[in-house]
Amino acid sequence: MLAALAAVLAASPAVAAGCASLEARYDITLLGHTFGAVQSPDGSAAFATVVTDKPTGASGIAVLQCSDGRYAFSRLIPLEPQPVSIIGTRDGSLLLVADDAFVSFLDETAAIAGKPAFLGYLQDTEGDPEDNDAGSVEVNIAPDDRFAFVADESNNSITVIDIAKVRSDGFTRAAIVGQIPVANAPIALVFSHDGRYLFTTSEVALKKQNFPAACRQEGAGPNAPLTRPPGVIAAIDVGKAETDPEHSVVAQIPGDCSPVRMAISPNGNTLYVTNRNSNTVTAYSSARVIAGRSDALVASVAVGSGPVAIATTADGRFVLAGNTNRFGPGGTANGTISVISTATMKVVGSIPTGVFPREFSRGEGSTLFLSNNRSNTITVFDTSKMAQLMKPTSP
């Protein structure tokens, strides 16, 4: 196993080649529910997590190969039990997968070449994963490729992993630095552009934070009582997290109801958050979040029902929010993307999607990937073609 890791380290980073499509969008059909996607550094391939929805199916990592300017499904690398979020190191050597109670590691070069790619895994928490399931739902890697951060939805924490130790020592828990304590159900993991801070969302504040009840039970009707506290937007000192994760949270401010995914503006000044239980996108000053200021919220925009996926376009002109209606009857019908102008912070258009648009990930240039979880598809967008993608909102 360590020899396999040594071979990974010896592989040189690929040169960017890209997979530019002439189309504004196209769909890739996969063999199960899709959650996350990531593009290889050279653009020759992409990878998507798949969780089977059939007794005879298999969960794993779908390899998408580029040909004639389009990605297409090539093969599935089996991976159990529930791969959801996926990210690659910037040197193109490793893929990390948030995998329910585990973090799994794959050799990216081998995955592209169709060779055996699975290297090993770490269990997020000690003990029996059936009784102590961390619910690993999101993974991201610090900009310097040295540490990985995993949102453990069931444990109200973010696990910090030393990638250098994974590479040198194999897949032992010695590579786990520790856990960052946060509020209930952490999801998003977004780094500041300078890599000094990690921003995260938690769906519900802890009782000890004493935030007043401001939200209804998720899925309840509009007349249901306000019994739940809001969620939390938090800032973490990355340097501190890599040595003393337990004391690395520098600020926590109240969010809206069930904040889930987050995106950061191209200039790094603004954080955008989807709030699944209030049907809004909120914008925050990243500097004010770090400072823990009460005036960090700068805008709130009403969008569709149950927004989850969120991204900014590469030019910074638009925020895209995927409306799922997850807890309503429309959760089994195609969703939409609300297109928000960052200049006015108003919805200016919509884009149709598959069922349950769950997570955006950025490719190179103006490319975005969107997982449509319940329609088992990945949509690839060229956001430089917004005029073709978007139906403008009626004035």
C-alpha positions in Angstrom: 0.0 0.0 0.0 2.8 2.4 0.9 4.5 1.5 -2.4 1.3 2.6 -4.2 1.4 5.9 -2.4 5.1 6.4 -3.4 4.1 5.9 -7.0 1.4 8.6 -6.6 4.0 11.0 -5.2 6.3 10.3 -8.1 3.7 11.2 -10.7 4.2 14.7 -12.1 1.3 17.1 -12.4 -0.5 17.2 -15.7 -0.5 20.2 -18.0 -3.9 21.9 -18.4 -5.6 20.9 -21.6 -9.3 21.4 -20.9 -12.5 20.0 -22.2 -14.2 23.1 -23.7 -17.7 22.4 -25.2 -19.4 24.4 -27.9 -22.7 23.8 -26.1 -24.1 26.0 -23.4 -25.1 22.8 -21.4 -25.4 19.1 -21.7 -26.3 16.2 -19.4 -24.4 13.0 -18.4 -26.5 10.1 -17.3 -25.1 8.0 -14.5 -26.1 4.7 -12.8 -27.3 6.0 -9.5 -27.9 9.1 -7.3 -25.2 11.7 -7.9 -23.8 14.0 -5.2 -20.5 15.7 -6.1 -18.1 16.1 -8.9 -14.6 17.3 -9.5 -12.5 17.9 -12.6 -8.9 16.7 -13.0 -6.3 19.4 -13.2 -5.6 18.9 -16.9 -9.4 18.7 -17.8 -9.0 15.4 -19.5 -11.3 13.7 -17.0 -13.8 14.4 -14.3 -15.2 12.3 -11.4 -18.6 12.1 -9.8 -19.8 10.2 -6.8 -22.7 7.8 -7.3 -24.9 6.0 -4.7 -26.9 3.1 -6.1 -30.6 3.3 -6.2 -31.2 -0.3 -7.3 -30.6 -3.6 -5.5 -28.4 -4.8 -8.3 -26.4 -1.5 -8.7 -23.1 -0.4 -7.2 -22.0 2.8 -5.5 -18.7 4.4 -6.4 -16.9 7.0 -8.4 -17.9 7.5 -12.0 -15.0 8.3 -14.3 -16.0 10.8 -17.0 -13.6 11.0 -19.9 -13.3 14.0 -22.2 -13.8 13.5 -26.0 -14.6 16.0 -28.6 -15.2 18.7 -26.1 -17.7 16.7 -24.0 -17.4 14.5 -20.9 -19.0 11.1 -21.1 -19.4 8.2 -18.6 -16.5 5.8 -19.0 -16.6 3.4 -16.0 -17.4 3.1 -12.3 -14.9 2.5 -9.6 -16.8 0.6 -6.9 -16.7 2.3 -3.5 -19.0 1.7 -0.5 -20.9 2.6 1.6 -22.1 6.1 0.5 -19.6 8.3 -1.4 -21.0 11.8 -1.5 -18.4 14.7 -1.7 -15.2 14.4 -3.8 -12.2 16.6 -4.2 -8.7 16.2 -5.7 -5.3 17.5 -4.6 -4.1 20.3 -6.8 -1.1 18.3 -7.9 -3.5 15.7 -9.5 -2.2 12.8 -7.4 -5.0 12.0 -4.9 -8.8 12.0 -4.8 -10.5 12.2 -1.4 -14.0 11.1 -0.9 -16.4 11.9 2.0 -17.8 8.4 2.4 -20.4 8.3 5.3 -18.3 7.1 8.2 -15.0 7.2 6.3 -12.7 9.3 4.1 -11.5 7.2 1.1 -8.4 7.9 -1.0 -7.9 7.0 -4.6 -4.9 7.4 -7.0 -6.2 9.9 -9.5 -3.8 9.0 -12.3 -4.7 5.3 -12.0 -8.4 6.2 -12.0 -8.0 8.1 -15.3 -6.0 5.2 -16.8 -8.5 2.5 -15.8 -6.1 0.8 -13.4 -6.9 -0.2 -9.8 -7.2 3.2 -8.0 -8.3 2.5 -4.5 -5.5 3.2 -2.0 -7.2 3.1 1.4 -9.4 4.8 3.9 -9.6 6.5 7.3 -12.5 6.1 9.7 -13.6 9.5 10.9 -14.4 8.4 14.4 -13.3 5.5 16.6 -15.5 2.5 17.3 -18.1 0.7 15.2 -19.2 2.9 12.3 -22.7 1.6 12.5 -23.0 2.9 16.1 -20.8 5.9 15.7 -21.3 7.1 12.1 -19.7 10.5 11.6 -21.9 11.2 8.6 -19.1 12.6 6.5 -20.8 14.8 4.0 -18.3 17.2 2.6 -14.5 17.3 2.0 -12.2 20.0 1.0 -8.4 20.5 0.8 -6.5 23.6 2.0 -5.0 25.5 -0.9 -1.5 24.3 -0.1 -2.6 20.6 -0.4 -1.3 19.9 3.1 -4.5 19.3 5.1 -8.0 18.0 4.4 -11.1 19.1 6.2 -14.2 16.8 6.4 -17.6 18.0 7.6 -19.1 15.3 9.9 -22.8 16.1 9.8 -23.8 13.6 12.5 -21.0 14.6 14.9 -21.2 18.4 14.8 -17.6 18.6 13.9 -15.0 19.0 11.2 -12.2 16.4 11.0 -8.7 17.6 10.2 -6.5 15.2 8.3 -2.7 15.6 7.7 -2.3 14.6 4.0 1.5 14.3 4.4 1.0 11.7 7.1 -1.5 9.8 5.0 1.1 9.7 2.2 4.0 8.7 4.5 2.4 6.4 7.1 -0.5 4.9 5.3 -4.1 4.9 6.4 -3.9 5.0 10.1 -5.7 7.3 12.5 -2.4 9.0 13.3 -3.1 11.2 10.2 -6.2 12.7 12.0 -5.1 15.8 13.8 -8.4 16.2 15.6 -11.9 17.6 15.3 -13.1 21.2 15.1 -16.3 21.6 17.2 -19.1 23.4 15.4 -22.9 23.5 15.6 -25.5 21.0 14.5 -25.1 19.4 11.0 -22.1 21.2 9.4 -22.0 21.1 5.6 -20.1 23.7 3.6 -16.3 24.0 3.6 -15.1 27.1 1.7 -11.6 28.6 2.0 -10.7 32.3 1.9 -8.6 33.1 -1.1 -5.5 33.5 0.9 -6.1 30.2 2.6 -6.0 31.6 6.1 -9.6 30.9 7.0 -12.2 28.2 6.4 -15.9 29.1 6.4 -18.6 26.6 7.2 -22.3 26.4 7.7 -24.2 24.5 10.4 -27.9 23.9 9.9 -29.0 24.5 13.5 -27.3 26.4 16.3 -26.5 24.6 19.5 -28.7 25.3 22.6 -25.8 26.8 24.5 -25.4 29.5 21.8 -28.7 31.0 23.0 -29.9 32.1 19.6 -33.6 32.9 19.8 -36.1 30.6 18.0 -36.5 32.0 14.5 -37.3 29.0 12.3 -40.0 26.4 11.8 -39.4 22.7 11.8 -38.2 21.8 8.3 -41.0 20.7 6.1 -43.7 22.2 8.3 -46.2 24.6 6.8 -45.9 28.4 6.7 -48.2 28.7 9.8 -46.2 26.4 12.0 -44.7 27.9 15.1 -41.1 29.1 15.3 -39.5 26.5 17.5 -35.9 26.1 16.1 -32.9 28.4 16.3 -31.3 29.6 13.1 -28.2 28.0 11.7 -24.7 29.2 12.1 -22.0 30.7 9.8 -18.6 30.1 11.3 -15.0 31.1 10.5 -12.0 28.9 11.4 -8.3 29.8 11.6 -6.8 27.3 9.2 -3.3 27.5 10.7 -4.7 26.9 14.2 -6.9 24.1 12.9 -3.8 22.3 11.6 -2.2 22.2 15.1 -5.0 22.7 17.6 -8.4 22.2 15.9 -10.4 22.2 19.1 -9.6 25.9 19.6 -9.5 27.1 16.0 -13.0 28.6 15.6 -12.6 32.4 15.6 -16.2 33.5 15.0 -19.8 32.1 14.9 -22.7 34.3 13.8 -26.4 33.5 13.4 -27.4 32.5 9.9 -30.8 32.0 8.3 -32.9 28.8 8.6 -30.9 25.6 7.7 -27.9 27.1 5.9 -26.3 24.4 3.8 -24.1 25.1 0.8 -21.8 28.2 0.4 -19.8 29.9 -2.3 -17.3 32.7 -2.2 -17.1 35.5 -4.7 -14.2 35.6 -7.2 -12.6 38.6 -5.3 -13.1 36.8 -2.0 -15.0 39.6 -0.3 -18.5 38.0 -0.2 -19.9 34.6 1.0 -23.2 33.4 -0.5 -25.2 30.8 1.4 -28.3 28.8 0.4 -30.8 28.5 3.3 -32.9 25.4 2.6 -35.6 26.1 5.3 -36.2 29.8 4.5 -36.0 29.7 0.7 -33.3 32.4 0.6 -29.8 33.1 -0.5 -27.9 35.3 2.0 -24.8 37.3 1.3 -22.2 38.0 4.0 -19.1 40.1 4.1 -16.3 37.6 4.6 -14.2 40.0 6.6 -17.1 40.8 8.9 -17.8 37.0 9.4 -14.1 36.5 10.4 -14.5 39.4 12.9 -17.8 38.0 14.2 -19.6 41.2 13.5 -23.4 41.4 13.8 -23.5 43.4 10.6 -21.9 40.7 8.5 -25.1 40.0 6.6 -25.3 42.3 3.6 -28.2 40.9 1.6 -31.0 38.4 1.6 -32.7 37.2 -1.6 -35.9 35.1 -1.8 -35.4 32.2 -4.3 -37.3 29.0 -4.9 -38.2 26.2 -2.5 -35.5 24.4 -0.6 -32.4 25.9 -2.2 -29.2 23.7 -1.8 -26.6 24.0 -4.6 -24.9 27.3 -5.0 -22.0 28.8 -7.1 -20.8 32.0 -8.5 -20.0 32.5 -12.2 -16.3 32.9 -13.0 -16.8 36.6 -13.9 -18.6 37.2 -10.6 -21.7 38.7 -12.2 -24.1 36.0 -11.1 -24.9 33.7 -8.2 -26.7 30.5 -9.1 -28.9 28.7 -6.5 -30.4 25.3 -7.1 -34.0 25.1 -5.9 -34.9 21.5 -4.8 -38.3 21.7 -3.1 -36.8 18.8 -1.2 -39.5 18.5 1.4 -42.5 19.2 -0.9 -44.3 17.3 -3.6 -42.0 19.0 -6.2 -39.1 17.1 -4.7 -39.8 14.4 -7.3 -40.0 16.9 -10.3 -37.3 18.8 -12.1 -35.9 21.8 -10.2 -34.7 25.2 -11.2 -31.7 27.5 -10.7 -32.4 31.0 -9.5 -30.0 33.4 -11.2 -29.1 36.3 -9.0 -27.3 39.5 -10.2 -24.5 40.3 -7.8 -24.8 44.0 -8.8 -28.4 44.3 -7.6 -28.8 41.2 -5.5 -32.1 40.4 -7.2 -33.2 37.3 -9.1 -32.9 38.1 -12.8 -33.6 34.7 -14.4 -34.0 31.0 -14.0 -32.4 27.8 -15.6 -34.2 24.4 -15.6 -32.4 21.5 -14.0 -32.9 17.8 -13.2 -34.5 16.5 -10.0 -32.9 17.8 -6.8 -30.0 20.0 -8.0 -27.7 19.2 -5.1 -24.2 20.5 -5.5 -22.2 22.7 -7.9 -18.5 22.2 -8.5 -16.2 24.4 -10.6 -14.3 23.2 -13.6 -11.7 25.3 -15.4 -12.7 28.7 -16.9 -16.4 29.2 -17.1 -17.3 25.5 -16.6 -19.6 24.4 -13.8 -20.8 20.9 -12.9 -24.2 20.4 -11.2 -25.2 17.1 -9.7 -29.0 16.4 -10.1 -29.3 13.9 -7.3 -32.6 12.3 -8.0 -32.5 12.3 -11.8 -29.0 10.6 -11.7 -27.4 13.1 -14.0 -24.6 15.6 -14.0 -25.2 18.8 -16.0 -22.2 20.6 -17.4 -22.7 24.3 -17.9 -20.7 26.9 -19.8 -21.6 30.0 -17.8 -20.0 32.3 -20.4 -23.2 31.6 -22.3 -25.7 32.8 -19.8 -27.9 34.4 -22.5 -28.5 30.9 -23.8 -28.8 29.2 -20.4 -31.1 31.7 -18.6 -34.8 32.6 -19.1 -35.0 36.2 -17.8 -37.4 37.0 -15.0 -40.3 39.1 -16.2 -40.0 42.7 -15.0 
